[in-house]
Structures are given as C-alpha cells and as structure tokens.
Amino acid sequence: MTTSRKPPQARSAPITAALGQRIKQCRHAADKSQETLAFEAQVDRTYISAIERGLANPSVETLANICHCLGVTLSELFAPLDKISLKPTGTRRANTAEPPQIPRSRLR
C-alpha cells in the first residue's frame, strides 16, 4: 500500500517574509506585474514569486536590480522593515569541508 507524502513546508525567516511583502507592495505601487518586473530585473518570474512569498533569499545585487526597476532605493526598500527581528531562526548548515594539505615545497 502506498501512501502519499507531502513535501515539507518551507519556513521563511521573519525578515525574508517581510522583505517579500515589501517588494510586492513596491511592485503594486509601480503598477508592474511579476512577469514585467522579472523581465526588467533579468530574473525568472517564478523567482519573483518565491521572493514575494518569503521562500527565496535574493542576493544584494538582485535586490539592487529589483529596486532599480521599481524606482526605489535599497534604503527605501528596507526602511519599513526596521522593527523586524534579525534574530536567527534556526541552525544553519556548517561548512565541514577541510582544506587540502599543500605540500611545503609548493609554499614560498
């Protein structure tokens, strides 16, 4: 007997969810669709959707592109978010890789 399992729900950090809502708010104020914003910011429409839902964590460069397309500055984008908690919401993956051993003869 097979049972269907639902994929785990992605949980977003409060700051990521608030940033997504803020971008959506700015997009509506600029009267742009997700598709138009995505085209102008040179990202996929599904990525804009994921950002707005708080599921994606865009780079600063991507945020700068989005801000440029929406006619807002990064500081204007983040200004309403000053009351959002910046406290970490969970454990992050640790880097467990070990650097390769370099033979001493290769060092100067």
N, C-alpha and C positions, 0 to 999 in steps of 0.2 A: 504494500500500500504506500503510495507516495503522498507526501504532504507538501504543500507549497509553503515556502518560507518567504517572508517579506524581507527585502534588504533593510539593513539598519538605517534608521533615520539619521540624517546628518544634523548635528547640532552646531549651531554657529555661536561664536562669542558675541557678547552684547555689542561690542564696538563694531564688529563686522555686520551684524544685522542693522544697527543704527546707520552705518555708512551706506548700506544698500538702500535703506529707506530715504536717506538724504539725496542720494543720486537719483532715485526715482522722482523725488519731489522736484529737483532741479530740472530733470528731463521733461516733466509735465509743464513746468514753468516756461521752458524753452519751446514747448509745443512740438516735441520730437517723439517719434516712435522709437522703440528699441532697435528696430531694423535700421532706421536712419542714423541713430547715434552710433550703432555698431559699425556701420559703413564709414562714417566720418572719423571714428576713433581707430579704425583699422583692426577691429576685433570681431569675433563671431557674435551674432545676435544671442545665441544661447549663453554666451559668456556674460553679456549684459544682464540677461535674465538671472543667471546664477549670482551675480554681484548684487543685484537688487533684492534677491531673496536671502542674502547673507550667507550663501553657500560657497562663494569664491572669495579669495583674498587677493585682490589685484595688486600689482607692483606699483610703486610710486610713479614710474613712467607711464603706466596705463592710466592711473588716476589723473596725471597731468594731461594726457591726451583727452580724456573724457571731459575734464574741466575746460580745456580749450574749446572743445566742441559745444559745450553748454554755455560758454561765455561767463564762467565763474573762475575765481582763483582757488588755489588749494586751501588758502586760509578761509575763504568764504564757504567752501565745502565743509570744512571741519569745524567752523565756529559754533554751530548749534550742537555739536557733539561733546562739548566741554564737560558735561555732567555725567557722561557715560563712564562706567567703571573700566579701568585699564588693568585690573587685577587678572592674572592668568586664570583661565577657566578649566584647565586640565593639564595633564602631563604631555610633554612634547617628546617626540622621538629623539633619543640620544644618538649622537654620532659615535658608533662603536668601531669605526674603521681605524686601523693602526697604520701609521705612515710606513712606507717601505724602508728597509735598512739600506742606507747608501754606504758602499764600501769607502773606507777612509782614503783610499788612494784617489778617489774622484773629488775629494774636498781640497780646497786650496788653503 
